[in-house]
Amino acid sequence: MGHEQSERSFSTPNSDAARMLSDAEIERFIRDGFVKIEAAFARDLADQGRSILWRDTGCAEDDPKTWRNPVIRLGMYGQEPFVQAANTAVLHKAFDQLVGPKRWLPRMNLGTFPIRFPSPDDPGDAGWHIDTSFPPENVNSNDFLNWRANVTSKGRALLMLFLFSDVGETDAPTRIRVASHLDVARMLAPAGENGLSLRELATNGFLETEARQEVLATGKAGTVYLCHPFLVHGAQRHRGTRPRFLAQPPLIPAEPFCLNRGDGAYSPVEQAIRIAL
């Protein structure tokens, strides 16, 4: 299923005519920590991707009795519909605007798909968190709570949410704490280059962000949310009727973020961290 990035070449689509994020959208990204891009990839690609994912769930799309688990995790997916969805001209333009030209690497797969099914049961993974980005040293790296993040977001340029199905308010949309990336930057700053583990960050359940407004990552299939890597978010129980298909890959940086640039050419991701500090 998965393909390592080094195994495949990719030709960047011509993005000269691609729609760009407006100045207001970029300002909202810096302030709120995310931007929603509707029709970031074609619904047809979402349909093709879901067909592949349904097959691998072992569930029957037309038989809810087979939907026995509240969540099934699948990945990595590097088939053509997923590669195309990750590399549209619109998204490449947005990556340039938010991270900086030549400062990110194109994705050759879409990482893990947490597929959520309608269920009264607790999915067991609905706590508030950030997606950490580099493994610990001399500690069990198979325990995701040991993975780390630092104030320059080593190893992660963006958190991305790719909606492969229509997601309404009852369809287990990702919960987002608006502007929580600013709080997390301040939490990480004293820890320096080594940063903090998710276990350390979540000791008090991200109480520092509790007062932040909560919004839901809803939208039509083909919508993509581009989020600051420090944005606090969480899953939730599915109260709808149709399974939710979503990918949550990182955008990988081509070079480390820098909070002290001599030329002052800070990306919006870097600007947000600098404002927080």
N, C-alpha and C positions, 0 to 999 in steps of 0.2 A: 504493500500500500504506500509506504512512505518512500521518499527519494531524498537522499542527501543533497544539499545545495550544490556541492562540488561535482555531482554526477551529471548535472544538466546545465546547458547554456540557456540564456534567456535574452531575447532581444526586446529592449524597452519599447513599448508602443509610442508612436508619435503623439506627444501630449501637447503640442503647440496650440491646438484648437480645443483642448479639454477645458471644461468649465473649472474655474478656480474658486478657492475659498475667498470670500470677501474680507475686507479689512475688519468688518464687524465680527465675522465668524472667527477670525484669528484672535481678536481681542477677547471673545467669549471663551475660546479654548484656553487662553492664558489665565483668565479670571475663574472660569468654572471647571476647567480640567477636561473638557471633551467637546467634540463637534459631531453632529449627526449628518451623514451624507446619504440622502435618499437616492435610489437607483444608481448606487455606486458600481453595481454589476448587474447583468441582465437577469431577469426572472427565469429565462430559459436555462441559464447556468445553474440557478438555484434548484430548478426542477430536476435537472440531470444529476446534480450532486445528491439530492435527497433520494433518488432512485438507488444510487450506489449505497448510501448509508442505510436505507431500509433493509436492503439485502443483508448487510453485515450485522444488523441488530438481532437477527434471528426471530424477529417479530413479524406478524402479518399486518400490513397496512390497513386492511379492511376487517380485521378481527381484534377489537379492543381486549378480548379475553386473553390475548397473547402479550398484552402490555403489562407484564407482571412486576416490573421494577420502576421505581420513581425516576431513576436516572441510569442511563447506559453511556459509558464513555468509550469513544472510538477515536483512533488516530494511528499514524499520521496519514493524511490523504494527499497524494500528489498526482492523481489523475487529471486529465486535461481540464475538466470543468472547474476544478478547484484552483489549478494554476492560473487559468484565465480570470477567475473571479478575483484572485489576489493581485492581479497585475493589470488592471484597467488603466487607461490614460487618466481618468479622473482621480483614481487613488494615487498614482505616481505623482501627479501634480500636487496633490495634498501632502504627500510625504515630503516633497521638496519644500513646500511652504511651511510645514510644521517642524521638520527635523533638519532640513537644509539640503541643497543639491549635493549629490555624491557623498552624503553622510549616512546613507542607509543602504541595506542590501535587499534586493527583490526576494520574495518568498517563493519557494518551489513546492511548498505544501501548506496546508492550513492548520497544522497542529492538531490539537485535541478537540473533538466534538463531544461536549456533554449534552446528550439528547435527553430531554425531560418529558416524561409521560404524565398524563393526568393521574393523580393518586392522592389519597387522603394521608399517606404516610410521609413522615419527615424524610427528606432526601439525604440527610446526614452531612450535608456540605454547604449549609446555608449561612455560615457565619460571615461577618464582615472581614475583609482582608484586602491586601494588595497582592499583585502577582510579582513575586520575587524573581530575581534574574540571574544569580550566579551561585554555584554550589559552595558549600562550606569546605574548609580544610580540616582534615583529620577528624571528621565527624560523619556519621551515616548520611550520605547524600540521597539515599532512597526515601528518607523521611522528608516530605516536602516542607514541613515546619522548620527544618534546619537550613533551607535555602535562604539566601540573603539579598538585600538591596542596600545600595549606598546613595549618598547625596548626589552623585553624578550619574545615577542610574546605569551602572556598569552592566552591559549585556542586553539592555532593553531600551529601544528608542520610543516605542509606543505600545500600549495595550490596545488591541483591536477586537471588536465584536462584529462578526459577519453573520447576518441573519439569513439563513437558508430556508426559513418558513416565515409566514406572516405571524407576527408576535403582538398580541393584544395585552391588555392589562391583566387578564386572568391566565395567560399562557406562560407563566413563569419567566417574565422579563427580568433581566439583570437589574438589580437595585443599585443606584448610584448616589453617593453622597457628594453633592455639588460643592466644588472648591476644596474638597478634602485633601487634594494633592498638596495644597499649601501647608496644611497641618503636618502631613507626613514628611515633607521636606525639612521642616523645623525639627521633627523627631529624629531624622537621620543625620542632620548636620553635625552634632557633637560626636558621632561615632566614626567620622572620618572615612578613609578608603575602605576599611574592613566592613563598615556598615553594620546592620542588625539583621538577625534572622527573623523570619515570620513569627516564630514563637516569641521572640523578644518584643516585636512590634505589637503583637496581639495580646500581650499580657493582661491588659485591662479591657480587651474587646474594642480597641480603637475608641476609647471614651473621649479622646481629644476631638473627635469628629462628630460626636453624637448630636450636636446642635445644628449641624449642617442640613440644609434642605435635601430631601430625598426625591429623586425622579426615577422613572422606569424607562429602560431601553426598549421601547416598543417601535414597531415599524413594519413595513411590507418586506417580503423576501427581496433581497438585493440591497437592503439598507446596511450601511457600515457605520459603526461608532468608532471614531478615532479618539483615544483617551490618553491623557498624560500617564506615564508609567506609575506615578504615585497615587492615582485615583483610588479611593476606597470604594469597594463595591461588594455585592453579595448575591448569591442565588436565593431562590425561594421555592416553595411548594407550587406545583402546577395545579391550578384550580379550573382550567379550561377543559376543552373536549378533544383537541388535536395536539399531538406531540410537537414540541418545539425543537427545531434544529438550528444550532448555532455553533460557530467556530470562534475560538478565542486565542488566536496566535499572537505572539509578539512581533513587532517590527524590529529587526536586528540592526544595530548601528554599524556603520562601516568604520567609524572611528569613535573614540570616547567623547562624551559630552565634556565641555569645558566651561567653567563658571568665571574664568578670568581671561577673556580673549583680548589680545593686544589690539586687534582691529575693530573690536566692538560688534562683530557680526554674529550676534547671539540668535539662535533659533528660538521660536516661541516656547519650546520645551525648556530650554535653558533660561529664557526670560522669566518664566513662571517660578522656577527654583530661585532665581536671584531675587525676585520680588518677595517671595516667602521669607528669605533670609535677611 
